[in-house]
Amino acid sequence: MRKDRKNNELRQIKFTKDYTKHALGSVLVEFGDTKVITTASVEEGKPKWMDKEDSRGWLTAEYSLLPSSTNTRCQRERNKISGRTQEIQRLIGRSLRACIDLEKIPDLTITIDADVIQADGGTRTASICGGFIALEIAIEKLLKEGKIKENPIIEPIAAISAGIIDNEIRLDLNYEEDSHASVDSNIVLTKSGKIIEFQTTAEGEPYNYEQMLEIFNLAQSGINKIIEMYELI
């Protein structure tokens, strides 16, 4: 059994808005001892690969672990990023694109940056939650400045991890739990309960259908609580 909380409980979560002054939107997101600075920056123009006649704007994401964010110093990824980093960046980007109507941000590119300053499990899910809030702040400013005409956000999204450790299904895993999990999940849902991402992998013994449903239901309850927190900050 967990020593610090029940298996169905989230870690202590905190969002600090406007954490930096230069980005259009910024948030310090804390999930227990995991701390991530997420920012939203906006540039005019679209990626070169997009068709010029395409009326959509674009949203992309970048993710990095700062050198002292882990218990042993990790190297900066200067010239070539790792497969893990690419995977996480793509997850953050496609998750946030799922909650926005790109037609309503024409000729704009929004970049979400997630910089992990302290890692203790769940950095990618914390990055998605902080990224959504940073995006929301940026959108509010774009509307006030008249740079976009309509709010492009379809509905809020949030993400959380879950897993099976010692035959127990637990929510919001820290690093120690994640490293010992026999099943590891990362789930991204919309406020209305639609699935954006449901990554569930057996690291040890295979899991069954009933366990899969229990993992999903537990994650959904956690995500609902996180989205409720958005409205309080």
C-alpha positions, 0 to 999 in steps of 0.5 A: 500500500502507498504510504503517502496517499490512497491508490485512487488519489492524486499527488498535490497539484499546483498551477502558478499562472504567468510564471514568466513574463515574456511568453504569451502564456506561462505556467509552473505546474507541480505534480508532487515533486515533479515541476515543469515550466510550460509556456505558449509562444505565438508567431505569425506564419505557418510551417513550410510543409503546410500548403499555402492554401491551407486556411489552418494555423498550427500548434506544435510542442517541444519538451526537455529535461533540464540537466539537474532535473533528475537525480543524476545530471542528464545531458542537454540535447543540443543537436539531436534529440532522443527518441524518448523526447521526440515521443513526448513532444509528439504526444504533447503536440497532438494532445493539444491540437485535439482541443483546438480548432486550427481554422480559427488561428489562421496564419499563426503558429503556437508553440508549447514549450515544456521544460522539466526543472524537477522530475519525479514521474509523470512529466509528460502528463504534467506537461500536457496539463500545464500546456493547456493552461498556457495555451488558454492564457495565450488565446485570451490575450490573442482575442483581446489584441484582436489577432484572432476573431473567435476562441479556437479552444473546443474544450479543456483537456487533461492527462494523468498516469496510472499503473499496476504496482504489486498487483494494485492499480494506482493513480498518478505514479511518482518515479519510484512507482513508475520504475517498478510498474508491471503495467504503465499507462498515460491517459489524455481525455477531454472534459466531456470524456472523449479519448485523445490518448490511452497508452497502456503497456505491460512492462511485466505480466500481461493485464486483463480486460477488467484491469484495463477498464479499472485503469481507465475509470481511475484515470478519468476520475483523476482527470475530472478533478484536474479539469475542475482545478483549472477553473479555480486558478 
